[in-house]
């Protein structure tokens, strides 16, 4: 797989489209950080790491990331749009002055900065730019 972040976003988008309660996907640090930002800002319910035990034949077992999705009234998904911006073939970087406003500041953009992953609102407060990973609203 060449783009694990895009895979994560697609799994969340597909699961919310068919009204699943949770998504389980392979764990990585960047996926975990993105999920924690989504949890902190109220886009998903709960994020946890599921530790896997080693298998009997000695092969390695990898941890999984469990994301509990959030729904509103009438079982309407909290996330209506989840879009990957910067891709492996075309990286999108912005300066501190060019940080995006997603849906007139009702949504968020997740930015990878020199200070770690943060939302566009936090990056604006800290006066830093970086790579725009995705937009959520």
N, C-alpha and C positions, 0 to 999 in steps of 0.2 A: 504494500500500500504506500503510495507516494505522499498522501496528504491525510494524516490521522485526524487533524482538527476538522477538516471538511467531513470526514466520515462520522465524527462525533455529532456535528451539527445536523447532518442528514438523519442519523438515527433518532435524535431528539425530535426533529421535524416530523418524521414518519410516525413515530410513536404517538405524538400528540394528535396527529391527523386521524388515527384510528382509536383514539381515546384510551391508550394504555396507561396504567398507573405508574409504571417505572421503566427505566431503560438500564440495561447492564451492558457495559462495554469494557474493552481492555484499558487498563490503568496506565497513565503516564503523568508526569508532573505537570505538564502544561495543560492537559485536559482537566486535571484536578483543580488547578488554579482557575481555569475558565468556569468550571462548574461551581466553585466556591463564590466567584463573583456573581454568577447567576442566582445562587442561593441568597447571598447577602442583599442583593437588590430586589429580591422577591419574585423572580421569574420562575424559579423551580422551588419545590417544597423542601427536599432534604438531599444532601449529598453524603455518601459514605463509601469508604474503601472496604471491599470484601477481600480478606486475606485468604489465599488458597494454600492448602497443605501440599507438600511434595508428593508426587505420585509414587506408587510402589516400585516401579522399575527404575527409579532414580532420576527421571527426567524432570526438568525444572517446571514449576507451576508459577503462573503469573497472576498478580492481583487483578481484581476487577473493580470497576467504578460503578456504583449504583446511584442513579439519579431518579428521585421521585418527582414526577411531574405535577404541576399545579393547574387546577381548573377553577373557573369562576362560576357564575350563575348559569344554570342550564348546561353544565358540563362543557363550557366553552374554554378552550385552552388559554392560559395566561400569555403564552407566546404566540402572536399571530404571524410574525415573520422572523426568520433566522437566516441571515445571509452572510456567506463568506466573502470578504472583500479582497484581502491580499492572498494570492495563491502562489504555489511554488514557481509557476511559470511567469508570474507578473506580481512582483512585490510592490505594495503601495505604502509609501512613507509620507508622513506629514510633519510639518514643523509645529511649534507651539501655537503659532498664529493661524494655522490652517486646520485645527482640530474640528471634526465634523459635528454638526447638530443633527441628531437622528430624530425625525418626526417632531420637529420643533421642541426638542428636549424632553419628549415623552418617552423616547426609547434611549438605548445606550449603545455605544460602540466600545468594544474591548480593544485596548491599545497595548502593544508590547513596547515598553519604554526601557530606558537604562535603569529605572528604579523598580522594574518588575511589571507584571501585568496589572492594569487598572482600567477603569472606565474613562470615557472621554471627559466626564465632569471632574474626576479626580486629577486627570492629567492637566486640565485647564487650571485647577487650583494650584497644582505643584509647578506649573509653568514649564512642562516638558512635552516633547513630541515623540513620535515613534512610528511603528508599523501598525496599521489598522488591521486587526485580525478578522473581526466580524461585527455586524450590526444586529441588534435585537429590538423588536418592538411588538 
